[in-house]
Amino acid sequence: MTCQALWDNTGCGFSMESKAGGLPTVPERELYRSVQAMLPRETDIHHSPDCLNKGMLRWTLHKKVRNNPANGLSLLWVLIKELEKAERWASHEYIIPLLHTLMYTIIQTAYIPDELYKRVYNFCKRLLTYPQPYCTVGLSYARRLKTERVVPGLLYQRMVVAEQRLKNEHYPYQDRIFVLADPKVFSDSLAQVVLADIEAASASSPIDHMRRVVQHSIQANLGERYNGYKLAETLKDIDIEPYFQDVMATAERCAEESRGRVGNAPKSQLQKLCSNVITSVNSETASAGPFDCPLPNPEMSFHLWTEELDIWREVAKWLRSSSSQEQFSLTPEHEDPELGDLPSDLMPPDKARFSVMSNDSGIERDLSLAGDASPLASIDSGCGTASWDPCKSEQDSVRLSRRGGMKVKPSVKDSVALLQDTLEGHTGGLGYSRGGGREATLQRGAGSNATQTPISKQQRLFTARIVVMGGDSILGHLAKAYYCLRKREARRIFLTMKVNLQFYYIPVCTVPTATSSDKENHQSKQSLCTLGSFLSIVDPWYNCNISSLGCMIPKMAQMTNSSRPKEPFVSDVISYYVRMGQQPVYFNIYFVKITFSSMTKETVEDVFLTHLEVDVPELRNSSAPMREKQKKSVADVCGALVGISYKKVTLSGRDTERGLPMRTTGANISAIPLSAKEDLNCLTLLLKEWPGKAKNNSTDFKIRSNNIKLCLLDSRSSLRVTLDRDCRRTYNDVQSIEIVPCLEPGYCIQKNIMSKLNLGEDEDVGLSKYMTKGLPLPVNTFAGIIN
């Protein structure tokens, strides 16, 4: 079955009408076959057509529930039976997909009997005895089910309120999705198709969302004891906001009262309110079955991530617009002048700041006509990218332009906030332990560690979900932007206090050519999307849903309007991903210091996430066969002479420093393993030898390390360095590079502050003793890493 056939069947069979429109109830046997068809198998080949279709089958299954609420309850019984069967047969590979499908169905289902709630809750509790990631996912869902069982419909209510930013005084949390696409992969036509898909899914008004919340809360509590269709028609003709506020207030009060209590008192209060609502709107109470209240897709904004776009400025704009209400407003002390609304208000965080001695009084009328025409004064002005022009008019020269001061030393409150943030998101398996020493294990960190945090989690009202689509180059762009944000937050905390950042990744490559074979296209995707290929290996459900989406997106621009899905598909899958993908996998960000051969060029400091490539341009131009008559140098025959010093990592933690000179034609430094068996949280250096000099036809020399220094010893050659396969981040005429794990900027500031008080001692003291040293980038998946 092809993807196009699935789209066509969905468009013909499932319109957004209710059950009254004539959509039949799907038999339980057909739901069982659909569940079996979408489950990942051990025999599945990554990126094969059968594996890619499983994501489409999952989408089609949830569409059946969305279009007819009667299908939801039948699907829940099928799923819990399959989960219990997987538990009996020790088929652990099916638990995560089935459990995510079940929870997503619970949120959308109109009414669930208490017996089913209890059965699912008990299963999630039994998962606590399982290893990671099953116990983490089971604990998360058990907590949600415990509250949902006491206050039915609360998950749906909170999700819609947060994602649609519905004004209320009882649940202040808000979410926003920022979709960032790689302009090298997304052409104008493809970007327009994805943008149209996202816009089509967000056509409802806030009043419609409020009406859905009220309708869903009533039927979740009262079940089929009322005429759902009559109530839906009646709610369209009244002012829904007062009823919405009453439902929100009662549900949140019941959720608060249910903490630490066992009983049906809160549930009875909510049922009484729902009965009063039905009475006040004069709705019939005759049973006529549930009415569909589809779960709307969250608000999304689509951007092509060009050099001009600053994602943190977009997040700050959303934060300010969402904080306009009086009770959620930002205080002046938490405002960040570097995240202003105007382009001239933002100084790139990776730009150097210069201190200039002022000779004037600071009063504009006291300035001389000549003004301050120094280049440093221009760089330190409001726009960090403006060039100095000595030929300014007299009016411009006397204009006083000053920037707000920057607090280099953070306050105690800011330091504690940074400490909480590092403990919440950066613990476990990151190559460095708290306090600076390397951990004995090289296991990659994965999964939520909220239960292991010794400090209570900081509550943030806003959640920005950053979804990047593209290859390794856009991930490198994200890692650099994240590193610059952490540097700025370490100096003056702003977003960290208010916004919870969540990162998601959809691997998308360019459209394969018609002449390329399937094997070549698969190899091309693996080489350009190494991080996505790794996540597909360690998380099969990610491979079925997200990698499949990445393969389908490039083909959508080539389809005609009739062959495209009749309903939003890309936004539906993204919504499912950000809602259910809550288990992060941590990837270290690496710091690289680049020194050039020319003494006039200053040293460059940069970061990378997935890949660093080193080659010798002179050797590419001198790769003629040996039979040619012209005489070749040793460098042309054997490669350039480089000196390599590194610290070899071992599983025991007893790292040893080594060094050697070697002739090579290039090097590949990768931070992402090719398979789960080789997954070590370190760098893999592959040195390429000349094929004629290699022994046993092996042209690679492999080194595993986290600290690598490579220096060119041949003065007649130079190196070219490319970061994260991004041609825009290529450095020529390079003499040496030095790579170390990127340090958390907040840790560095705390260590510098305490080192001045401890006479330069190297040991960590104060808050830096409890902060994580390394800076990882967490990418959310459905299960983390399944061993």
C-alpha positions in Angstrom: 0.0 0.0 0.0 1.5 3.3 -1.0 1.3 6.6 0.9 -0.7 8.2 -1.9 -3.3 5.5 -1.6 -3.6 6.0 2.1 -4.1 9.7 1.6 -6.8 9.1 -1.0 -8.7 6.6 1.2 -8.5 9.0 4.1 -9.8 11.9 2.1 -12.8 9.9 0.8 -13.6 8.0 4.0 -13.1 10.6 6.8 -14.6 14.0 6.5 -14.7 16.3 9.6 -18.4 15.5 10.2 -19.8 14.0 13.3 -21.5 10.7 13.7 -24.8 12.3 12.8 -23.3 13.0 9.3 -23.3 9.3 8.5 -19.8 8.1 9.5 -20.1 4.4 10.6 -18.6 3.0 13.7 -15.5 0.9 12.9 -15.7 -2.7 14.0 -13.4 -3.8 16.8 -11.9 -6.5 14.6 -10.8 -3.8 12.0 -9.3 -1.7 14.8 -7.3 -4.7 16.0 -5.9 -5.2 12.4 -5.0 -1.5 12.2 -3.2 -1.7 15.5 -1.3 -4.7 14.5 -0.3 -3.2 11.2 1.2 0.0 12.7 3.4 -1.7 15.3 7.1 -1.7 14.6 8.7 -5.1 14.0 12.3 -6.3 14.6 12.4 -7.3 10.9 11.6 -3.8 9.7 14.3 -2.1 7.7 14.8 1.5 8.5 13.4 3.9 5.8 11.8 1.0 3.9 8.4 1.7 2.4 6.7 -0.7 4.8 8.3 1.0 7.8 7.4 4.5 6.5 3.8 3.5 6.0 3.4 2.7 9.7 3.4 6.4 10.5 0.6 7.0 8.0 -1.4 4.0 9.5 -1.1 5.6 13.0 -2.3 8.9 11.6 -5.3 7.2 10.0 -6.1 5.3 13.2 -6.4 8.5 15.2 -8.4 10.1 12.5 -11.0 7.4 12.9 -11.2 8.3 16.6 -11.3 12.0 15.9 -14.1 11.8 13.4 -16.3 9.4 15.4 -16.0 9.4 19.2 -17.6 6.0 19.4 -14.5 4.5 17.9 -12.4 5.8 20.8 -13.7 3.6 23.5 -13.5 0.5 21.3 -9.9 1.3 20.4 -9.0 1.8 24.1 -10.2 -1.7 24.9 -8.2 -3.1 22.0 -5.1 -1.3 23.1 -5.2 -2.2 26.8 -5.7 -5.9 25.8 -2.7 -5.7 23.5 -0.6 -4.1 26.2 -1.4 -6.8 28.7 -0.6 -9.4 26.1 2.7 -7.8 25.4 3.4 -7.8 29.1 2.6 -11.5 29.4 4.7 -12.5 26.3 7.6 -10.1 27.2 7.2 -8.3 23.9 8.7 -5.1 25.3 9.2 -3.6 21.8 5.4 -3.1 21.5 4.8 -1.4 24.9 6.0 2.1 24.1 4.1 2.4 20.8 0.9 0.9 22.3 1.1 3.1 25.4 1.6 6.3 23.4 -1.3 5.4 21.2 -3.5 4.6 24.2 -2.8 7.9 26.0 -3.4 10.0 22.9 -6.7 8.2 22.4 -7.6 8.8 26.1 -7.2 12.5 25.6 -9.5 12.5 22.6 -12.1 10.0 23.7 -15.4 11.5 24.8 -16.2 9.2 27.8 -14.2 6.5 29.5 -15.7 4.2 32.2 -13.9 4.0 35.5 -13.2 0.3 35.1 -11.0 1.1 32.0 -9.3 4.0 33.8 -8.4 1.6 36.7 -7.1 -1.1 34.3 -4.8 1.3 32.4 -3.6 2.9 35.6 -2.6 -0.4 37.1 -0.7 -1.3 34.0 1.3 1.9 34.2 2.1 1.2 37.8 3.4 -2.2 36.9 5.8 -0.5 34.4 7.6 1.0 37.4 9.4 -2.3 37.9 10.7 -2.2 34.3 14.1 -0.7 33.3 14.5 2.5 31.4 12.8 3.9 29.5 9.6 1.9 30.4 9.5 3.0 34.0 10.0 6.7 33.1 7.1 6.6 30.6 5.0 4.6 32.9 5.5 7.0 35.8 4.6 10.0 33.7 1.4 8.5 32.4 0.4 7.0 35.8 0.5 10.5 37.3 -1.7 11.9 34.5 -4.1 9.1 34.7 -4.5 9.5 38.5 -5.7 13.1 38.0 -7.7 12.3 34.9 -9.6 9.6 36.7 -10.7 12.0 39.5 -11.3 14.9 37.1 -12.4 13.4 33.7 -11.5 15.6 30.7 -8.8 17.5 32.5 -6.0 16.5 30.1 -8.0 17.6 27.1 -9.0 20.9 28.9 -5.5 21.8 29.9 -4.0 20.9 26.6 -6.4 23.0 24.6 -6.1 26.0 27.0 -2.3 26.0 27.0 -1.9 25.4 23.2 -4.6 27.9 22.1 -3.7 30.6 24.8 -7.3 30.8 26.0 -7.7 33.6 28.6 -8.5 32.4 32.0 -7.6 33.0 35.6 -7.1 29.4 36.7 -4.6 27.7 34.4 -1.8 30.2 33.3 0.4 27.8 31.3 0.9 28.5 27.7 2.6 26.6 24.8 3.9 27.7 21.4 5.5 25.7 18.6 8.1 27.3 16.4 8.8 25.2 13.3 12.2 26.1 11.8 13.0 24.7 8.3 16.4 24.6 6.6 16.3 26.9 3.5 18.8 24.6 1.7 16.3 21.8 1.9 13.0 23.6 1.7 12.5 25.3 -1.7 9.9 28.1 -2.0 7.3 25.7 -3.4 7.9 23.1 -0.6 7.8 25.8 2.1 4.5 27.1 0.7 3.0 23.6 0.9 4.1 23.1 4.5 2.9 26.6 5.5 -0.5 26.0 3.9 -0.8 22.7 5.8 0.0 24.4 9.1 -2.4 27.3 8.4 -5.2 25.0 7.4 -5.0 23.3 10.8 -5.4 26.5 12.8 -8.6 28.0 11.3 -10.7 27.9 14.5 -11.4 30.9 16.7 -10.9 31.1 20.5 -14.7 30.9 20.9 -14.8 27.6 19.1 -12.0 26.2 21.3 -13.9 27.3 24.5 -17.1 25.6 23.2 -15.1 22.4 22.6 -13.7 22.5 26.1 -17.2 22.9 27.7 -18.7 20.2 25.4 -15.9 17.7 26.1 -15.9 18.3 29.9 -19.7 17.7 30.1 -19.6 14.5 28.1 -16.5 13.3 29.9 -18.3 13.6 33.2 -21.8 12.7 32.3 -21.2 10.2 29.5 -24.3 9.4 27.5 -26.8 10.8 29.9 -27.6 13.8 27.7 -28.2 14.6 24.1 -24.8 15.6 22.9 -25.9 16.8 19.5 -28.7 19.0 20.9 -26.2 20.5 23.4 -23.7 21.2 20.7 -26.3 23.2 18.7 -27.4 25.1 21.8 -23.9 26.1 22.8 -23.4 27.8 19.4 -26.2 30.3 20.1 -25.1 31.5 23.6 -22.2 33.4 25.1 -19.9 30.5 25.9 -17.2 32.4 27.9 -19.0 32.5 31.3 -19.6 28.7 31.1 -16.0 28.1 30.0 -14.7 30.1 33.0 -17.0 28.1 35.4 -15.8 24.8 34.0 -12.2 25.9 34.2 -12.6 27.1 37.8 -14.4 23.9 39.0 -12.0 21.5 37.2 -8.9 23.2 38.6 -10.3 23.4 42.1 -11.3 19.7 41.9 -7.8 18.8 40.7 -6.2 20.7 43.6 -8.5 19.1 46.2 -7.9 15.6 44.8 -4.2 15.8 45.7 -3.6 13.3 48.5 -7.2 12.4 48.7 -9.1 9.3 47.7 -12.8 9.6 46.9 -15.4 10.8 44.4 -16.1 14.2 46.0 -14.3 16.3 43.5 -15.8 14.3 40.6 -19.2 14.8 42.0 -18.7 18.6 42.1 -17.8 18.6 38.5 -20.7 16.4 37.5 -23.1 18.8 39.4 -21.7 21.8 37.5 -22.1 20.0 34.1 -25.7 19.2 35.0 -26.3 22.8 35.9 -24.8 23.9 32.5 -27.1 21.6 30.6 -30.1 22.9 32.6 -29.2 26.5 32.0 -28.9 26.1 28.3 -32.3 24.2 28.1 -30.7 21.2 26.5 -32.4 17.8 26.2 -31.1 15.1 28.5 -32.2 12.2 26.3 -29.4 9.8 25.5 -28.2 10.1 21.9 -24.5 9.2 22.1 -21.4 11.4 22.4 -20.7 14.3 20.1 -17.3 14.6 18.6 -15.0 17.3 20.0 -11.8 16.9 18.0 -8.6 17.9 19.7 -7.4 21.0 17.7 -3.8 21.3 16.6 -1.7 23.7 18.7 -0.6 27.2 17.5 2.4 26.9 15.2 4.6 29.4 13.4 6.6 28.4 10.4 10.0 30.0 9.6 12.8 29.4 7.1 15.8 29.7 9.4 17.9 32.1 7.5 20.8 34.2 8.9 18.5 37.1 9.5 16.2 35.1 11.8 16.9 35.2 15.5 14.8 32.5 17.1 15.3 33.8 20.6 14.0 37.2 19.6 10.9 35.4 18.2 10.5 33.6 21.5 10.9 36.8 23.5 8.2 38.5 21.3 5.8 35.7 22.0 6.6 35.9 25.7 5.9 39.6 25.8 2.7 39.3 23.9 1.5 36.4 26.1 2.5 38.3 29.2 0.3 41.3 28.5 -2.2 40.3 31.1 -1.7 42.0 34.4 -1.2 38.8 36.5 1.4 37.4 34.1 3.3 40.7 33.3 7.1 40.8 33.3 8.8 43.1 35.8 11.4 45.5 34.5 14.2 43.7 36.3 13.5 40.6 34.2 13.5 42.5 30.9 16.5 41.9 28.7 17.6 44.8 26.6 19.4 42.5 24.2 16.0 41.0 23.1 14.3 44.2 22.1 11.6 44.6 19.5 13.7 46.6 17.0 16.5 45.0 15.0 18.9 47.6 16.4 18.1 46.5 19.9 19.7 43.1 19.6 23.4 42.5 19.8 24.5 39.0 18.7 25.6 37.2 21.8 28.7 35.8 20.1 30.0 39.3 19.4 32.7 40.8 21.6 31.8 43.7 23.9 34.3 46.5 24.1 34.7 48.9 27.1 35.3 52.5 26.0 36.3 55.3 28.3 33.8 58.1 28.1 35.2 61.7 28.1 31.8 63.5 28.0 29.3 64.3 30.7 26.7 62.0 29.3 24.4 64.9 28.4 23.6 65.3 24.7 24.0 69.1 24.5 27.5 68.9 26.0 28.8 66.8 23.1 31.1 68.5 20.6 30.1 68.7 16.9 32.8 66.3 16.0 31.3 63.7 18.3 33.0 60.5 19.2 34.2 59.0 15.9 36.1 56.1 17.2 35.4 52.6 15.7 35.1 51.1 19.1 32.4 53.5 20.1 30.5 52.5 17.0 30.8 48.8 17.8 29.6 49.4 21.3 26.5 51.2 20.1 23.0 49.8 19.9 23.6 47.8 16.7 26.5 45.4 17.0 26.6 44.8 13.3 26.7 48.4 12.1 29.9 49.6 10.4 31.7 52.8 11.3 31.2 55.6 8.8 33.5 58.7 9.5 31.5 60.8 6.9 28.4 61.2 9.1 26.4 64.4 9.2 26.8 66.8 12.1 23.2 66.0 13.2 24.0 62.3 13.4 27.3 62.8 15.1 25.9 64.7 18.1 23.2 62.1 18.6 23.8 60.3 21.9 23.4 56.5 21.7 24.0 54.5 24.8 23.3 50.9 25.7 22.1 49.5 28.9 24.8 48.1 31.2 25.2 44.3 31.5 25.5 42.5 34.8 28.6 40.4 34.6 28.1 39.0 38.1 24.7 37.3 38.4 22.7 37.8 41.5 22.1 35.0 44.1 18.5 34.6 42.7 19.8 34.2 39.2 22.5 31.8 40.2 20.0 29.5 42.0 17.7 29.6 38.9 20.7 28.6 36.7 21.5 25.8 39.2 18.0 24.5 39.1 18.0 24.6 35.3 21.2 22.6 35.0 20.1 20.0 37.5 16.7 19.6 35.8 17.8 19.2 32.2 21.4 18.3 32.1 21.9 15.4 34.5 23.1 11.9 33.7 25.5 10.4 31.1 26.9 13.6 29.7 30.5 12.8 29.9 31.0 15.1 32.9 29.7 14.8 36.4 28.8 17.7 38.7 31.9 19.3 39.9 33.9 18.9 36.7 35.3 15.4 36.8 34.5 13.0 34.0 32.1 10.2 34.9 33.3 6.6 34.7 30.5 5.8 32.2 30.4 6.9 28.6 26.7 6.0 28.3 24.6 8.6 26.5 22.1 10.3 28.7 18.4 9.8 27.8 15.0 10.2 29.5 13.5 12.7 31.9 15.4 13.0 35.2 12.8 15.1 37.0 12.5 12.4 39.7 16.2 12.4 40.4 16.5 16.2 40.9 17.3 17.0 44.5 15.9 20.5 44.1 12.2 21.1 43.5 11.6 21.9 39.8 11.2 25.5 38.9 7.7 26.1 37.6 7.6 28.0 34.3 4.4 29.2 32.8 5.5 29.2 29.2 6.8 26.4 27.0 8.5 27.1 23.7 8.7 24.0 21.6 11.4 24.4 18.9 10.9 21.9 16.0 13.7 22.0 13.4 13.4 20.3 10.0 16.4 19.6 7.8 19.8 17.9 7.9 22.8 18.1 10.2 23.5 21.7 9.2 20.4 23.1 10.8 21.2 21.1 13.9 24.6 22.8 14.0 22.8 26.1 13.7 20.5 25.2 16.6 23.4 24.1 18.8 25.2 27.4 18.1 22.1 29.4 18.8 21.5 27.4 22.0 25.1 28.0 23.2 24.8 31.7 22.5 21.6 31.8 24.5 23.1 30.1 27.5 26.0 32.6 27.4 23.6 35.5 27.4 21.5 33.9 30.1 24.5 33.3 32.3 25.3 37.0 32.2 21.7 38.2 32.6 19.0 35.7 33.1 15.7 36.3 31.2 14.2 33.4 29.2 15.5 30.8 31.7 13.3 32.2 34.4 10.1 32.3 32.2 10.3 29.8 29.4 10.8 26.0 29.3 12.6 25.2 26.1 11.9 21.8 24.4 13.7 20.7 21.2 12.4 18.4 18.5 14.0 17.2 15.3 12.5 16.0 12.0 15.2 14.8 9.6 14.4 16.1 6.1 16.8 15.7 3.1 16.6 17.0 -0.4 14.4 15.2 -2.9 16.3 12.1 -4.3 17.0 12.0 -8.0 15.1 9.7 -10.3 18.3 8.0 -11.5 19.5 7.2 -8.0 18.8 3.8 -6.6 17.1 3.2 -3.2 20.4 2.1 -1.7 22.1 5.4 -2.8 19.2 7.5 -1.5 19.3 5.6 1.9 23.0 6.2 2.2 22.6 9.9 1.3 20.0 10.3 4.0 22.2 8.6 6.6 25.2 10.8 5.6 23.2 14.1 5.7 20.9 13.3 8.6 23.2 11.3 11.0 21.4 12.4 14.1 18.0 11.5 12.7 19.3 8.1 11.6 20.7 7.4 15.1 17.4 8.4 16.7 15.6 6.1 14.3 17.7 3.2 15.5 17.4 3.7 19.2 13.7 4.6 19.1 11.6 2.5 16.6 8.5 4.6 17.2 10.4 7.7 16.2 11.5 5.9 13.0 7.9 5.0 12.2 6.3 8.4 12.7 9.0 11.1 12.4 11.5 9.7 10.0 8.7 8.7 7.8 7.4 12.3 7.8 10.8 13.5 6.8 10.7 11.2 3.8 7.3 12.3 2.8 7.7 16.1 3.1 10.0 16.5 0.0 7.6 14.6 -2.2 4.6 16.8 -1.2 5.8 19.7 -3.4 5.8 17.4 -6.5 2.2 16.2 -5.9 -0.8 17.8 -7.5 -3.5 19.3 -5.4 -5.7 16.2 -6.0 -3.0 13.8 -4.8 -2.2 15.6 -1.6 -3.9 14.7 1.7 -7.3 16.2 2.0 -6.7 17.1 5.6 -3.7 18.6 7.4 -1.0 15.9 7.7 2.3 17.6 8.5 0.8 19.7 11.3 -1.1 16.6 12.7 2.2 14.6 12.9 4.1 17.5 14.4 1.3 17.9 17.0 1.5 14.2 17.9 5.3 14.5 18.2 5.4 17.5 20.5 2.5 16.2 22.7 3.8 12.6 23.2 7.5 13.0 22.6 8.6 13.9 26.1 11.8 11.7 26.5 15.0 13.5 25.6 18.2 12.1 24.2 21.2 14.3 25.1 23.9 15.1 22.6 27.1 16.9 23.7 27.9 20.2 22.1 31.6 20.5 21.3 33.8 23.6 21.4 36.4 24.1 18.7 39.2 26.6 18.7 40.5 27.3 15.2 44.0 28.9 14.6 44.9 30.1 11.1 48.2 30.0 9.3 48.3 33.7 8.7 49.4 35.7 11.7 47.0 38.5 10.7 43.9 36.4 11.3 42.6 36.1 14.8 41.7 32.8 16.4 38.1 31.8 15.9 36.0 30.0 18.5 32.9 28.0 17.4 30.8 25.0 18.3 29.5 21.9 16.5 27.1 19.1 17.3 27.4 16.2 14.8 30.4 16.4 12.5 33.6 18.2 11.8 35.5 17.6 8.5 39.1 18.4 7.9 40.7 18.1 4.4 43.8 19.4 2.7 42.8 21.4 -0.5 46.2 21.0 -2.0 46.0 17.2 -2.1 42.6 17.3 -3.9 44.3 19.3 -6.7 47.2 16.9 -6.9 45.5 13.5 -7.0 46.8 12.5 -10.4 47.9 8.9 -11.0 51.4 7.9 -10.0 52.4 6.9 -13.5 52.5 10.6 -14.6 56.1 11.7 -15.3 56.1 14.9 -13.1 57.9 14.4 -9.8 55.7 14.4 -6.7 56.5 15.5 -3.2 56.1 13.3 -0.1 53.0 15.3 0.9 51.4 14.6 -2.5 52.1 10.9 -2.2 51.5 10.2 1.5 49.4 13.2 2.6 50.1 16.2 4.8 52.1 15.8 8.1 49.9 16.6 11.1 50.5 16.2 14.8 47.7 14.7 16.8 47.4 14.8 20.6 44.3 13.4 22.3 43.1 11.9 25.5 42.0 8.4 24.8 38.7 7.6 26.6 38.2 4.2 28.3 35.2 2.6 29.9 37.0 2.6 33.3 37.4 6.4 33.3 41.2 6.2 33.3 41.8 8.4 30.3 45.3 8.5 29.0 47.0 11.3 27.0 48.6 10.3 23.7 50.2 12.0 20.8 51.7 11.0 17.4 52.7 12.5 14.1 51.0 11.1 11.0 50.5 11.8 7.3 46.9 12.0 6.3 44.8 13.3 3.5 42.0 14.4 5.8 40.0 13.6 8.9 36.4 13.1 9.9 35.4 13.8 13.5 31.9 12.5 14.3 29.9 12.9 17.5 27.1 10.6 16.4 27.6 6.8 16.2 26.5 4.8 13.1 24.8 2.1 15.2 23.5 1.7 18.8 26.2 -0.9 19.6 28.9 1.8 19.0 27.1 4.4 21.0 29.6 6.1 23.3 29.3 9.6 24.4 32.5 10.8 22.8 34.1 11.8 19.5 35.3 9.4 16.9 38.2 10.6 14.8 38.8 8.9 11.5 42.1 9.8 9.8 42.3 9.0 6.1 45.5 7.6 4.8 46.6 7.5 1.2 45.2 4.3 -0.4 48.6 3.2 -1.6 50.1 3.5 1.9 47.2 1.9 3.8 47.8 -1.6 5.2 45.3 -4.4 4.5 43.3 -2.1 2.3 42.2 -0.2 5.4 42.3 3.6 4.7 41.0 4.8 8.1 42.7 5.2 11.5 40.1 5.5 14.3 40.5 7.3 17.6 37.9 7.7 20.3 38.4 10.8 22.5 36.7 13.9 23.9 39.8 16.1 23.7 41.5 16.3 20.4 44.2 18.7 19.1 45.2 18.5 15.5 48.1 20.7 14.2 49.5 20.9 10.7 53.3 20.4 10.7 53.8 20.9 7.0 54.2 24.7 6.2 53.5 24.1 2.5 50.0 23.0 3.1 46.9 24.3 4.9 43.7 22.8 6.3 40.1 23.4 5.5 37.5 22.8 8.3 33.8 22.4 7.8 31.4 22.3 10.8 28.2 20.2 10.7 28.3 19.8 6.9 27.4 23.5 6.6 29.2 25.2 3.7 28.5 28.6 5.4 30.7 27.5 8.4 33.8 26.5 6.4 37.2 27.9 7.5 40.1 28.0 5.1 43.9 28.4 5.6 43.7 26.6 9.0 46.8 25.8 10.9 45.4 23.9 14.0 42.2 23.0 15.7 41.5 22.1 19.3 38.3 20.4 20.3 36.9 20.0 23.9 33.4 19.4 25.2 31.5 22.6 25.5 31.2 23.9 29.0 28.0 25.3 30.5 28.4 29.1 30.6 26.7 29.4 33.9 29.2 26.9 35.4 32.1 28.9 34.0 30.9 32.2 35.5 30.3 30.6 38.9 33.7 29.0 38.8 35.4 32.3 37.8 33.7 34.1 40.7 34.7 31.5 43.3 38.2 31.1 42.0 38.9 34.7 42.8 37.8 34.0 46.4 39.8 30.8 46.8 43.2 32.1 45.5 43.0 30.3 42.2 42.3 26.8 43.5 41.2 24.4 40.7 38.6 22.5 42.8 35.0 23.5 42.4 33.4 25.2 45.4 30.2 27.1 46.0 27.4 26.6 43.5 29.7 25.4 40.8 30.2 22.2 42.8 26.6 21.2 42.2 26.3 22.4 38.6 26.8 20.2 35.6 29.9 21.0 33.7 29.0 19.9 30.1 26.4 21.6 27.9 24.2 19.0 26.0 21.4 19.6 23.5 18.3 17.6 24.5 16.3 16.3 21.5 12.9 14.9 22.5 11.8 11.5 21.3 9.0 9.0 22.2 11.1 6.6 24.3 14.6 8.0 24.6 17.0 5.1 24.0 15.7 1.6 24.0 18.5 -0.9 24.7 
